Amino acid sequence: MRRRDLEHIIRAASTISDDEEIVVLGSQAVLAQYPEAPEEMRVSDEADVYPRNKPERWELIDGAIGELSPFHETFGYYAQGVQEGVATLPMGWQERLVKLQTPGTMGAIGWCLELHDLVLSKYVANRGTDKRYNEAAARAGLVNREELISRLGAMDLDESVRRNVLLLIEKDFSTA
């Protein structure tokens, strides 16, 4: 996905949900901070989003511009409408959201996860695509090991999950 694709999704999601503010949780939130992020961080053709002020309208987005919709078929990318709270994130993540408002969003605002918060959520999920994403972020120097460890301490996790995330962070930074 390219940044202009994310801007299009934000614009469309805003119109559909009648909410000028859209929260972007998934991997493509990186495009707010790093429009030219490494290719392996931009491979997804979906953006996970929900309306900030009307979060209950996430299903409208999913139904209108979600996977296999005419929007998806036309543009080759889509919005995955998600429920607020779907991602496991460190305390304070809302205050660190990165604002994406450009001429391409036509007045709508995308509030995108800050990359350290996003990477930590992916460490917790620990899927194959998440591992590759996080390795790429560490290798490119887009995230800081100490900041990840600090924010990990502000996450409500079982100790076994916390230990696993710490091991994953150490592994990614030992090869970065």
N, C-alpha and C positions, 0 to 999 in steps of 0.2 A: 504494500500500500504506500501511496505517496501522501504528503501532507495535504495536498489539494483534495485528495479523496476523503481524508478525514474531515476536512472543512465542509465538504459536500454532505457527509453523513450528519455532522452537527447541525447544519442548516436544515436538512430534511427532518431530522429527529425533533428539532425545535418546532417546526411547523406542525408536524403530526401531533405532538404532545401539547401544543399551545403553551410551551414553557421556553423562555428565551435562554435558559441555562441548562446545559446538558453535561452530566458527569461521564467522563470516559475512564473506565477501569482497566480495560484489557491492554494487551501488548502494544497496541498502536498509539496509546497515550504518549509513548516516547516521542512521537512526532511534534508535540508541543515544545519540548525542550531541545530536541535534536532532529530537525527536519531531514537531515542527511545521515541518520543513524545507519550503522552497518546493515547491509542487505539482509543478513540472517535475522535481524530484529524486525524487519519490515515484510516478512514473507506472508503474514496472515492477510486474508482478504476480508476480515471482519473486525469491527470495532464494538466492544462491549460497552453499552451506554444505558443511562436512565435519566429521566428528567429530574433535575435537582429540586425543584419546588413542587412537582407533582409526580413523585416517584411511583405512585400507583398506576401511572399511564405507560409503564414500560412495555406492557403487552401490545399497546397500540403501535409502538415503534417496531416491535418484533414482527407483528402481523403485516405491517405496511411495507417495510424496507428490510425485512429479515432474509434469512437464507432461503433460496429458491423463489423469492418474490420476483415480480417483474423488474423491480429496482436492481436486484442482484443480477438477473439475467442481462439487463441492459448495460450496467456499468462494470460488472465483474467483481464488485465488493459489496458489502452489506453491513447493516447494524444488527448486532445481537442485543435485543432488549433484555436487560437483566434486572433483577430485584436489588434494591438498595440493601447493602449488608452481605452480598453474595461473596465478596472477597474478604480474606483474613488480612487485616492491615494493622500497622502500629498505631498506637494512640497519637492523636494530633495530625493524622493524615489530611483531614479536611482543611487545616490551616496551611498546608503545604501544596495544595492543588495549584497547578500551573494554568494560568489563563491563556486560552487560545481564542482570540477574537481578531479576525482579519477581514479584509474586503470579501474574501471567499466564504465567510460565515454569515455575511449579510446581516450583521447586528446580533446574531446569536452568539452565545459564549459557550465554549467548550471548557470545562474544568477538568483537566487531565491529571492523573496521578503523577506525582513527582517520581522520578525514576527509582530512587532508593526504596520508596514505599512499594512501587510496582514490582521490583525485583524480589523484595521480601515476600510479597504475596505469592510470587511464582516459586520461591523456595519452599513455601508451605505446601502448595499444591503438588509440586515435585513430579510433574508429568514430563515425558520425553521432550516435548517442544519447549517446556519451561526451562529444562536443563540447558538446552542449546541456546536459548535466549539469554539466560543469565551468564553463561560462559562467554558469549559474545560481548555482553555489557562490561564484564570484568576485563576481558582481553583488550577492548577498545578504550579502557580507562574512563568509562562514563559513570561508574559508581566507585565509591570509596569503601574499602574493607572496614575501616574503623567506624564509619557512619552506619554501615549495615549492622555491625555488631551492637552499636549503641541503640539503634532503633529496635533491634531484635529484643532487647531487654524491655521494651515498652509494648510487647505483644502478649496477649492473653493466650498462652499455648501450654499444652501438656509438656512436661519436662523432656519426655522422649522426643517430641517433635522439635522442641527448641534445640536439643543436642544434635539432632539430625540436620537442622538448618545450619547450625554452626559448622558442622563437618562439611557441608556442601559449600559454604562460603570459603572455608579454608582451602578446599580442593580447587575451587575456581581461581582463587588468587595465587595459589602455588604454581599454576600453569599459565597465568596471565603474563 
